[in-house]
């Protein structure tokens, strides 16, 4: 049983790190050709969905117990909910912009701006999310609390 827990923990760590790398890569400009952004963003979106599915049980549990949660856990839940909503809109807008670019070589400027603006806001919320889970992240790498 312990090997299964370690394996799931390791998978989560790998997905989290890879997701973060592809998010950063998707933010880079590549000579005004959005092809790399589309690929990096698609990988990030896929990993984001996998990340959510791996943590869905905890999210559902928090939803059911929201009224009984401590303030810190309520704040984590609210940040997670905002992240989910933002990234759903970012992904839909990104798909629309990518399809438009592929079909017409245009990114539908309004949708593209929405995608970019919410993507940057989403990055801010991911930073907040990471800070909220810093003790858990440190425990994955066996970093002592006194280091932070």
Secondary structure, DSSP 8 states (H G I E B T S, - for coil): -HHHHHHHHHHHHHHHHHHHHHHHHHHS--TT-THHHHHHHHHHHHHHHHHHHHHHHHHHHHHHTGGGS-HHHHHHHHHHHHHHHHHHHHHHHHHHHHHHHHHHS---HHHHHHHHHHHHHHHHHHHHHHHHTHHHHHHHTT--GGG-
